[in-house]
Amino acid sequence: MNKIIFRKHGGFYHVFDDDCYILYYLFDYKISNRKVGFPLASINKVISKLDELHISYEVIDECIKDYKNLNKYTKYYKLGLDKYNKDLKYINLYKKIGTLNEDKLDKILDYIESIIDEK
Protein backbone atom coordinates (compact mmCIF):
# COMPACT_ATOMS: atom_id res chain seq x y z
CA MET A 1 0.00 0.00 0.00
CA ASN A 2 3.00 2.27 0.66
CA LYS A 3 1.29 4.61 3.08
CA ILE A 4 0.82 4.43 6.81
CA ILE A 5 -2.79 3.99 7.87
CA PHE A 6 -3.75 5.44 11.27
CA ARG A 7 -6.93 4.16 12.87
CA LYS A 8 -8.46 5.90 15.86
CA HIS A 9 -9.48 3.61 18.74
CA GLY A 10 -10.69 5.41 21.84
CA GLY A 11 -7.89 7.63 23.13
CA PHE A 12 -5.25 6.11 20.82
CA TYR A 13 -4.19 5.85 17.22
CA HIS A 14 -3.12 2.42 16.03
CA VAL A 15 -1.10 1.28 13.04
CA PHE A 16 -0.82 -2.33 11.97
CA ASP A 17 1.38 -4.80 10.14
CA ASP A 18 4.27 -3.34 8.09
CA ASP A 19 3.39 0.23 9.11
CA CYS A 20 4.30 -0.46 12.73
CA TYR A 21 7.98 -0.98 11.85
CA ILE A 22 8.25 2.57 10.55
CA LEU A 23 6.89 4.02 13.79
CA TYR A 24 9.13 1.68 15.75
CA TYR A 25 12.12 2.98 13.79
CA LEU A 26 11.23 6.66 14.04
CA PHE A 27 9.78 6.85 17.56
CA ASP A 28 10.76 3.60 19.34
CA TYR A 29 7.08 2.80 19.86
CA LYS A 30 6.58 -0.71 21.21
CA ILE A 31 5.32 -3.33 18.76
CA SER A 32 2.80 -5.80 20.12
CA ASN A 33 1.23 -8.38 17.83
CA ARG A 34 2.29 -6.36 14.74
CA LYS A 35 0.52 -3.28 16.11
CA VAL A 36 1.69 0.06 17.49
CA GLY A 37 -0.50 2.41 19.49
CA PHE A 38 0.08 5.93 20.76
CA PRO A 39 -2.08 8.63 22.43
CA LEU A 40 -4.19 10.96 20.31
CA ALA A 41 -2.14 13.91 21.61
CA SER A 42 0.95 12.58 19.78
CA ILE A 43 -0.55 12.57 16.28
CA ASN A 44 0.78 16.04 15.36
CA LYS A 45 4.34 15.04 16.31
CA VAL A 46 4.05 11.84 14.28
CA ILE A 47 2.54 13.54 11.23
CA SER A 48 5.14 16.32 11.33
CA LYS A 49 7.92 13.74 11.20
CA LEU A 50 6.24 11.83 8.36
CA ASP A 51 5.83 15.08 6.41
CA GLU A 52 9.48 15.94 7.01
CA LEU A 53 10.56 12.53 5.67
CA HIS A 54 8.00 12.42 2.82
CA ILE A 55 6.26 9.28 4.00
CA SER A 56 2.67 8.99 2.77
CA TYR A 57 -0.07 8.42 5.31
CA GLU A 58 -3.80 8.41 5.87
CA VAL A 59 -5.58 9.17 9.11
CA ILE A 60 -8.90 7.37 8.76
CA ASP A 61 -11.78 9.85 8.78
CA GLU A 62 -9.42 12.83 8.94
CA CYS A 63 -6.76 13.37 6.26
CA ILE A 64 -4.70 11.77 3.51
CA LYS A 65 -1.18 12.79 2.50
CA ASP A 66 0.21 11.15 -0.63
CA TYR A 67 3.77 12.02 -1.68
CA LYS A 68 3.40 9.96 -4.86
CA ASN A 69 6.87 9.47 -6.44
CA LEU A 70 8.59 11.19 -3.49
CA ASN A 71 7.08 8.70 -1.03
CA LYS A 72 9.77 7.15 1.18
CA TYR A 73 7.54 4.59 2.87
CA THR A 74 9.53 1.58 1.59
CA LYS A 75 12.86 3.04 2.74
CA TYR A 76 11.61 3.59 6.30
CA TYR A 77 9.78 0.27 6.39
CA LYS A 78 13.07 -1.53 5.63
CA LEU A 79 14.98 0.56 8.20
CA GLY A 80 12.31 -0.11 10.82
CA LEU A 81 12.19 -3.84 10.15
CA ASP A 82 16.01 -4.06 10.32
CA LYS A 83 16.09 -2.14 13.60
CA TYR A 84 13.32 -4.30 15.07
CA ASN A 85 15.08 -7.55 14.07
CA LYS A 86 18.42 -6.36 15.49
CA ASP A 87 16.78 -5.31 18.75
CA LEU A 88 14.97 -8.65 18.96
CA LYS A 89 18.26 -10.47 18.34
CA TYR A 90 19.92 -8.41 21.07
CA ILE A 91 17.15 -9.23 23.56
CA ASN A 92 17.34 -12.95 22.77
CA LEU A 93 21.13 -12.97 23.12
CA TYR A 94 20.87 -11.08 26.40
CA LYS A 95 18.49 -13.73 27.75
CA LYS A 96 20.78 -16.57 26.62
CA ILE A 97 23.88 -14.92 28.07
CA GLY A 98 22.07 -14.64 31.41
CA THR A 99 21.83 -18.44 31.58
CA LEU A 100 25.59 -19.06 31.20
CA ASN A 101 27.88 -20.11 33.99
CA GLU A 102 30.36 -17.53 35.27
CA ASP A 103 33.39 -18.82 33.30
CA LYS A 104 31.58 -18.77 29.95
CA LEU A 105 30.07 -15.39 30.73
CA ASP A 106 33.51 -13.92 31.50
CA LYS A 107 34.91 -15.27 28.22
CA ILE A 108 32.05 -13.80 26.19
CA LEU A 109 32.27 -10.43 27.91
CA ASP A 110 36.03 -10.31 27.41
CA TYR A 111 35.56 -11.14 23.72
CA ILE A 112 32.91 -8.46 23.25
CA GLU A 113 35.08 -5.86 24.99
CA SER A 114 38.07 -6.75 22.80
CA ILE A 115 35.98 -6.22 19.64
CA ILE A 116 34.62 -2.90 20.92
CA ASP A 117 38.08 -1.71 21.96
CA GLU A 118 39.42 -2.39 18.43
CA LYS A 119 37.61 0.69 17.11
Summary of the structure (lengths in Angstrom):
residues: 119
radius of gyration: 18.8
end to end distance: 41.3
largest distance: 58.9
contacts: 304
relative contact order: 0.15
helix: 56%
strand: 18%
